[in-house]
Amino acid sequence: MKTRARVETFESPNLLAERASELFLSAARRAIEQQGRFTVALSGGESPVPLLGKLADKAVDSGIDWTKVHIFWADERCVPPDHPDSNFRLAHDLLLSRLPPPGAVSHRIKGELPPEDGAQAYRVELRTFFPSSPLPEFDQIWLGVGNDGHTASLFPGNDQVSSADSPAIAVYVESLRSHRVTLTLPAINNARQVFFIATGTAKAEVVTRILERSADARYPASLVDLPAGSVTWLLDREAAGLL
């Protein structure tokens, strides 16, 4: 099994989401107590939906000062923030809008800008917030995985997956005809904790290939391997069915 990657399996997506929310909230409490803030990057797509809902349900009684929670994004489609495909909109509708006011601090990717401009703006945002290092050091990053092994917007065949020396880049996904801005692999691998969420039988094959093989550039998610942190996969019974 992949070095440093832990795997937790759950009988249902609901139980997985419950565990994910507790991992988020406990880390937030600890980080705020120790360093005065909690930094987290979220992904879009279906994977984070149950987590976001659970967090919203628990927000009021969590004991967390949400003004000290800084939310970033692992990637964003190049669309306005109110567009149905926007990762920011997903998080806003499911979580941010339901937090006790004034809520968390949002550091969104400006998908309404031209891709290269959006990437540059996000690089400036990251380097301003994390001034002591060329790469951000998030407390947590929450990721999903595609059936092709992509994560964030790092897709197979993109030669920028491993070689980028900046925290965020603009990419064009030919198969989806989609411009996006994404954290780079070095930025993801500089986090303290990374969590993957995968549910359903459709993810079982790619999850097995990633977890039971060594790093393989055909599956960008397999290249997430934190030298100084931890990688944990949270799987429901169906996604773990071939392990």
C-alpha positions in Angstrom: 0.0 0.0 0.0 1.1 3.5 -0.7 3.6 4.9 1.8 2.2 7.2 4.4 -1.3 6.8 3.2 -3.8 5.8 5.8 -7.2 4.3 4.9 -10.4 4.5 6.9 -13.6 2.7 5.6 -17.2 3.3 6.5 -20.4 1.4 6.0 -22.1 4.5 4.5 -21.4 7.9 3.0 -23.2 9.4 6.0 -20.9 7.8 8.5 -17.9 8.9 6.4 -19.2 12.5 6.4 -19.6 12.3 10.2 -16.0 11.2 10.6 -14.8 13.8 8.1 -16.6 16.6 9.9 -15.0 15.6 13.3 -11.5 15.5 11.7 -12.1 19.0 10.3 -13.5 20.4 13.6 -11.0 18.9 15.9 -8.1 20.2 13.7 -9.7 23.6 13.6 -10.0 23.7 17.4 -6.4 22.6 17.9 -5.0 25.0 15.3 -6.9 28.0 16.6 -5.7 27.2 20.1 -2.1 26.8 19.1 -1.6 29.3 16.3 -4.6 31.5 16.3 -6.0 30.4 13.0 -7.0 27.4 10.9 -6.3 27.2 7.2 -8.0 24.7 4.9 -8.4 24.2 1.2 -11.6 22.7 -0.2 -12.3 21.0 -3.5 -15.4 21.1 -5.7 -17.4 18.2 -7.3 -19.5 15.6 -5.4 -16.9 14.5 -2.9 -17.1 17.3 -0.4 -20.9 17.7 -0.4 -21.6 15.5 2.6 -18.8 17.0 4.6 -19.9 20.6 3.9 -23.4 19.8 5.0 -22.3 18.1 8.2 -20.1 21.1 9.1 -23.0 23.5 8.5 -25.2 21.4 10.8 -22.6 21.4 13.6 -21.3 25.0 13.1 -23.3 26.7 15.8 -22.5 24.2 18.6 -18.9 23.5 17.5 -17.3 25.9 19.9 -15.2 27.3 17.0 -14.6 31.0 16.4 -15.3 30.8 12.7 -13.7 34.2 12.1 -10.4 32.4 12.7 -11.1 29.8 10.0 -9.5 30.7 6.6 -11.0 28.8 3.7 -9.1 28.5 0.4 -9.8 26.3 -2.6 -7.8 23.5 -4.1 -9.1 24.5 -7.6 -11.8 26.5 -9.3 -13.4 26.5 -12.7 -13.0 29.7 -14.6 -16.6 30.9 -14.1 -18.1 33.7 -12.1 -18.7 32.9 -8.4 -22.5 32.7 -8.8 -22.2 30.2 -11.7 -23.7 26.7 -11.1 -20.3 25.1 -11.8 -18.4 27.3 -9.4 -16.6 25.5 -6.5 -16.9 28.6 -4.5 -20.7 28.7 -5.0 -21.0 25.1 -3.9 -19.1 25.8 -0.6 -21.1 29.0 -0.1 -24.5 27.5 -0.6 -23.8 24.4 1.6 -21.5 25.8 4.3 -20.4 29.4 4.2 -23.9 30.9 4.1 -24.9 28.8 7.1 -22.1 29.7 9.4 -22.7 32.0 12.4 -22.1 35.6 11.3 -19.8 37.0 10.3 -18.6 33.5 9.3 -15.3 32.2 8.1 -12.7 34.2 6.0 -13.0 33.2 2.4 -10.0 33.3 0.0 -11.7 32.4 -3.2 -10.1 31.9 -6.6 -11.3 34.6 -8.9 -12.7 32.4 -11.6 -14.4 35.3 -13.4 -10.9 36.6 -14.5 -9.1 35.3 -17.5 -7.3 32.0 -16.4 -3.8 33.3 -16.2 -5.0 36.5 -14.4 -7.0 34.4 -12.0 -4.0 32.2 -11.3 -1.7 35.2 -10.7 -4.3 36.7 -8.4 -4.4 33.5 -6.4 -0.6 33.3 -6.2 -0.5 36.8 -4.8 -3.3 35.9 -2.3 -1.4 32.7 -1.2 2.0 34.4 -0.9 0.5 37.4 1.0 -1.2 35.0 3.5 1.8 32.7 3.8 4.7 35.1 3.5 7.4 33.0 5.1 7.5 30.3 2.4 7.1 30.2 -1.5 4.5 27.5 -0.9 1.4 27.6 1.4 1.3 25.4 4.4 -2.3 24.5 4.9 -3.4 22.8 8.0 -5.8 20.6 5.9 -6.6 20.1 2.2 -9.8 18.1 1.3 -9.7 16.4 -2.1 -11.7 14.1 -4.2 -10.5 11.8 -7.0 -11.8 11.3 -10.5 -12.3 8.0 -12.3 -9.2 9.0 -14.3 -7.1 9.6 -11.2 -7.2 13.4 -11.3 -7.4 15.4 -8.1 -8.0 19.1 -7.7 -7.6 20.1 -11.4 -4.4 18.1 -11.9 -5.3 15.7 -14.7 -3.4 12.9 -16.3 -1.2 13.9 -19.2 -0.7 17.4 -18.0 3.0 18.0 -17.8 2.5 20.8 -15.2 1.2 18.2 -12.6 4.6 17.6 -11.1 6.9 20.2 -12.5 5.2 23.5 -11.5 7.3 25.5 -9.1 4.6 27.9 -8.1 1.6 27.4 -5.7 -1.1 27.8 -8.3 -1.4 27.6 -12.1 -4.0 27.9 -14.8 -4.8 24.8 -16.8 -6.9 23.8 -19.7 -8.6 20.4 -19.5 -9.0 19.3 -23.1 -11.3 16.4 -22.3 -13.8 18.8 -20.6 -13.0 21.9 -22.6 -12.6 23.7 -19.3 -10.2 26.4 -18.1 -9.4 26.1 -14.5 -7.0 27.4 -11.7 -5.5 24.8 -9.4 -3.1 24.4 -6.6 0.0 22.6 -7.9 1.3 19.3 -6.6 4.1 20.9 -4.6 1.6 23.2 -2.9 -0.6 20.2 -2.0 2.3 18.2 -0.8 3.3 21.0 1.6 0.2 20.7 3.6 0.1 19.3 7.2 -2.8 17.0 6.4 -4.5 15.9 3.2 -7.8 13.9 3.1 -9.3 12.2 0.1 -13.0 11.4 0.1 -14.2 8.7 -2.3 -17.6 7.0 -2.3 -19.5 4.6 -4.6 -18.6 1.7 -6.8 -17.6 3.9 -9.7 -14.5 4.9 -7.6 -13.5 1.5 -6.5 -11.2 0.7 -9.4 -9.2 3.9 -9.4 -8.9 3.9 -5.6 -7.5 0.4 -5.7 -5.0 1.3 -8.4 -3.8 4.4 -6.6 -3.5 2.8 -3.1 -2.0 -0.5 -4.2 0.7 0.9 -6.6 3.6 3.1 -6.2 3.5 6.7 -7.4 2.3 6.8 -11.0 1.9 10.0 -13.0 -1.0 8.5 -14.9 -2.9 9.0 -11.6 -2.1 12.5 -10.3 -3.8 11.6 -7.0 -1.2 8.9 -6.4 1.5 11.7 -6.4 0.0 13.3 -3.3 2.5 12.2 -0.7 3.4 14.6 2.1 7.1 14.5 3.3 6.2 16.2 6.6 2.5 15.5 6.9 -0.2 12.8 6.5 -2.4 11.5 3.8 -5.7 9.8 4.7 -8.3 8.2 2.4 -11.9 8.1 3.7 -13.8 5.5 1.7 -17.3 4.1 2.0 -17.8 0.4 1.7 -18.4 0.5 -2.0 -15.4 2.6 -2.9 -13.2 0.3 -0.8 -14.8 -2.8 -2.4 -11.7 -3.9 -4.4 -9.0 -3.3 -1.8 
